[in-house]
Amino acid sequence: MTDSQKVDAFIAKQTKWKEKLQQLRAVFQKTELTEEVKWGKPTYTMDGKMVAAMADFKNHMALWFHQGVFLKDRQKN
């Protein structure tokens, strides 16, 4: 199973956070980041370095930027 398929499966099993996780994934997929799965959660890397990850919990979801400094604002927003 590819990492992309693993993320598909991760999101498909969601009940509470499915729509929000799909929206976040769509944003990440528009970037140059590589989609991977680490610790069973969707992660996004650049040059082998983890930049961001998202996770589900019972009462909340999380979005982490581990190495967000690697992201460039090409539109200067």
N, C-alpha and C positions, 0 to 999 in steps of 0.2 A: 504494500500500500504506500503510495507517495505521501509526502507531507501535506500536499494540497488535499488529498482524499482524507487524510487524518483530520484536518481542520474541518472539512465538510462534515465528517462524522461527529466531531466535537460539537459543532453548532447544531446539527440535526437532533442530537439528544437533549438539547436545552428545552426547558419549558418556560421559565420565567424571563430569561435574558436573550432568547434567540434573536429577536429583531434588532436589539442594540448591538449584539456581537456581529451580526451580519452587516450592520451599518459601519461599524469600526473596521471590519475586514475589507469592505469595499473601499474605504479611504486608504488603507495600507496597500491594497492592490494597485492603486494608482501611483505608487511611489516606486523608487528603484530598489526597495528593500526585498529581501528574499524571505518567503514564507516558510517557516519550519515549525516543528513541534518539539518542545523541550519540556520535560516534567509533565507531559500529557496536556500541555496548554499551547495555544497558538502563539508563536513568537515571530519576530521580524528582525532580520539581521542584515548587516552590510559588511562585506569583506570579512565574514566570519565572526563579527562582533555583534552581540545582542543589542539591538537598539530599543525595542519595545516588546511588550507581551501583554496579553489580556487573559483574564481568568474569571471563572464563575464561583460564586459562593452562595450559601443559602439565602442570605438577606441582602447581598450586594454583588456587584461585579467590579472588577478592577482593571485599570489600564496603567501599566508601568512604562516609563521611559528610562531604561538602564543606561543608555549611551546616546541620548537625544542630541548631544552636541554634534553627532555625525550627520544630522539632518540639515539640509540647506533650504532656505526660503528663496527659491528661484524667482518667485513672483514678488518678492519684497513686501509681503503682507505683514 
